[in-house]
Amino acid sequence: MSKQIQDAYIVAATRTPVGKAPKGVFRNTRPDDMLAHVLRAVVAQAPGIDTSRIDDAIIGCAMPEG
């Protein structure tokens, strides 16, 4: 049985810095490590949000080459 979608809210947004590909400062940084930093920053921007109530997050990659 599928769950009915309730209201959706945008409570915060952030992004990672941009570096040069393939020799940039982030060349040895894993994408999931960068995402972890972004998620911590988003949660810090919304201190009143109970993180156990977050059902979903939309993540995108604008420049996968670097």
N, C-alpha and C positions, 0 to 999 in steps of 0.2 A: 504494500500500500504506500503510495507516495504522500509526502507531507505537503500540505497546502502552504504556499508562500504567504507570509505575513508582510508587514511593511519593511522596506529596506532603507537604511540610512547610511550616508557617507559621514563619518565622524572625524576622519583625519586622512591626510595624504602625505607621502614623502617619496623621495627617489634616491637612487644611488648617484654618486658622482660619475662623470664621464671621463674615460681615459682613451688614449690612442691605441688602436689595435695594430698589430699584434705585440707591440713592444712597450705598451703603456704600463703605468704603475700597478694596475690591477691584473696583469697578465697571469699571475700565479694565484689569483684569488678565485675560489670556487663560487659559482653563481648562488648556490644555496647558502653559503656563508654571507654573501652580500644581502640575500633576502632576509636572513635572520636579523641582520642589523636593521634593515628597513622595518620589519615587523616590530622589533623592540621600540624603535622610534615612533611608530604609529601608536602603539599602546601608551607610550609616555605622553603623547599629545592629548590623549583622552583619559585623564586620570579617573574620571567618574564611571568609566565603562567596566562592567564586570566581564573579564575576559572569558569566563566560562559560558557566557551567553553569545559569543561570536560563533556563528554557524559557518560562515564562508568569507573568503577574501578573494578579490579579483586582482590578479598579478599579471603584469605585462612586461614585454621586453621590446623596447623601441629600436635598439641597435644591437642585434645579437653578435655582430662582428667586432664589437668593442665599445 
